[in-house]
Amino acid sequence: MARIKIDLPDTFSFSCEIPVRITDINYGGHVGNDTVLTVIHEARMQFFKYLGYTEMNFAGTGMLMANVAIEFKKELFYGDAVIVDVKAGDISKVGFDLFYKLGVIRQMPGDKIILVATAKTGMICYDYEKKKIVAVPEEARAKLVSK
């Protein structure tokens, strides 16, 4: 079976920290895969806020997620603080990809960041009133390219 392989950018323009809550823990004693998607969603909201936008007002248009891919590398546990790096790429006429690198620092020599997951979401600009896909606003495109 072919495995998903996400090619991450060499550098990232934004980073945030999201704590693991007790409600994020599943029956296996670690963070559930569905929760990793919610962590990615939160990181995306924080990235858009950093750019001065929201998903419903992305320089005058809305956003929707067209697809998502996640590669799970290691487990996350209660008490971990997930460090999520975000970067936009592959910008097209109507959308772009967001790349995510999720890591955690655990007590070890040098307090190295351990990679726990990588992800990519395909984002599309969308006019919710007209119910149609629209072009990426030039203002937003310029910010995505510069960040």
Protein Blocks (a to p, Z undefined) as FASTA:
>chain_A
ZZddddddfbdfbdcdddddfklpcfkopacfklmmmmmmmmmmmmmmmnopafklgghi
acddfbdcdddfbdcdehiacddddddehiafkbccdddddddddddehiaacdfbdcdd
ddddddfklopacdddfklmmmmmmZZ
